[in-house]
Amino acid sequence: MSGVTGGGAPDAGRRRRGRGRGERAMVPEAEFASYYGRPVLKRPEWKPLDVAGYLWMGGLAGASSLLAAGAQVTARPALARTAKLGAAGAISLSLAALVHDLGRPGRFLNMLRVFKPTSPMSMGSWLLAGYAPLTMAAAAADVSGRYRIVGAAATASAAALGPAVATYTAVLICDTAVPAWHEGYREMPFAFAGSGATAAAGLALAAVPPGQTGPARRAAVLGAVLELGAFRLMKRNMGLAAEAYEESGPRTWLRAAEALTAGGAVLAVCSGRRDRALAALAGTALLAGSAALRLGVFHAGVASTEDPRYAVVPQRERLTARARTGDPGPAD
């Protein structure tokens, strides 16, 4: 035994000295594998329509509140009413989808027992609890024609919370361990903000007389540019996890989202102030494109939990980078 040990030491020393002369290591880099071929991360059990619908309608509601406030200030009553009703309806359906996915209403109410600023779930629950009644008050005051001062205050307050409502769902999913979501935490909120704007613009274009849809047309163009630009930048910056967005299921939804959103924005510009049919077509395309984006993001997240590479390789790359810079990383 001692002979084997003693004979191995000089070889190890020669290998260490040889690396300085450019020799390659004789031992290949280890490959990772999970036990019995099982995924490293647990596959999410969320229902696609519930979660994607929750993400989509939250964006639609938040952006519609901003559009409603702008329309009210610029004296566009039909646009204001449609946006207010859209915000109230969308946030109600978003909450219904969330509760349906949770299983029972009590689970949502339990989240309101704690106020934790460092938790996106806690802050999102409180945000929805405050925002939803404001949208309903604004819509009710507009439809009834009564309590105008209260309605105006509710509209302004809902608009103030609108950007957070439209984007907090991106922060929420990026705060999970799902690689295709977590690795896109920098750009995902901007993509969701743009997608929410295109959805709100789409609803307005489909339901409001063209003479009052000027702000909606501008929102469609700006939202499409932000959504498509941020999403492409996200995929370019997120490394290996971006491959999950190119798998067959997510890719189909995302290609459809890109075509519908870009096409809807072009049609919105072309519709002008008179072409009601073209405006309705543009609005339908924008709404469908925004929904398709959320479905693509959801399915990409699920796909990224099924391949161990998406979880392990980025962690190794971060550890290697820290070792090179001497950064110990976050404390355990």
Secondary structure as the mmCIF struct_conf table of DSSP 4:
data_model
#
loop_
_struct_conf.conf_type_id
_struct_conf.id
_struct_conf.beg_label_comp_id
_struct_conf.beg_label_asym_id
_struct_conf.beg_label_seq_id
_struct_conf.end_label_comp_id
_struct_conf.end_label_asym_id
_struct_conf.end_label_seq_id
HELX_RH_AL_P HELX_RH_AL_P1 SER A 2 ARG A 19
TURN_TY1_P TURN_TY1_P1 GLY A 20 GLY A 22
HELX_LH_PP_P HELX_LH_PP_P1 GLU A 23 ALA A 25
BEND BEND1 MET A 26 VAL A 27
HELX_LH_PP_P HELX_LH_PP_P2 PRO A 28 PHE A 32
HELX_RH_3T_P HELX_RH_3T_P1 TYR A 35 GLY A 37
BEND BEND2 VAL A 40 LEU A 41
HELX_LH_PP_P HELX_LH_PP_P3 LYS A 42 PRO A 44
HELX_RH_AL_P HELX_RH_AL_P2 PRO A 48 VAL A 73
TURN_TY1_P TURN_TY1_P2 THR A 74 ALA A 75
HELX_RH_AL_P HELX_RH_AL_P3 PRO A 77 LEU A 102
BEND BEND3 GLY A 103 ARG A 104
HELX_RH_AL_P HELX_RH_AL_P4 PRO A 105 MET A 111
TURN_TY1_P TURN_TY1_P3 LEU A 112 ARG A 113
TURN_TY1_P TURN_TY1_P4 PRO A 117 THR A 118
HELX_RH_AL_P HELX_RH_AL_P5 PRO A 120 SER A 144
HELX_RH_AL_P HELX_RH_AL_P6 ARG A 148 CYS A 174
TURN_TY1_P TURN_TY1_P5 ASP A 175 ASP A 175
BEND BEND4 THR A 176 ALA A 177
HELX_RH_AL_P HELX_RH_AL_P7 PRO A 179 HIS A 182
TURN_TY1_P TURN_TY1_P6 GLU A 183 GLU A 187
HELX_RH_AL_P HELX_RH_AL_P8 MET A 188 ALA A 207
BEND BEND5 VAL A 208 VAL A 208
HELX_RH_3T_P HELX_RH_3T_P2 PRO A 210 GLN A 212
HELX_RH_AL_P HELX_RH_AL_P9 GLY A 214 ASN A 237
BEND BEND6 MET A 238 MET A 238
HELX_RH_3T_P HELX_RH_3T_P3 GLY A 239 GLU A 246
BEND BEND7 GLU A 247 GLU A 247
HELX_RH_AL_P HELX_RH_AL_P10 SER A 248 SER A 271
TURN_TY1_P TURN_TY1_P7 GLY A 272 ARG A 274
HELX_RH_AL_P HELX_RH_AL_P11 ARG A 276 THR A 305
BEND BEND8 GLU A 306 GLU A 306
HELX_RH_AL_P HELX_RH_AL_P12 PRO A 308 THR A 325
TURN_TY1_P TURN_TY1_P8 GLY A 326 GLY A 326
BEND BEND9 PRO A 330 PRO A 330
#
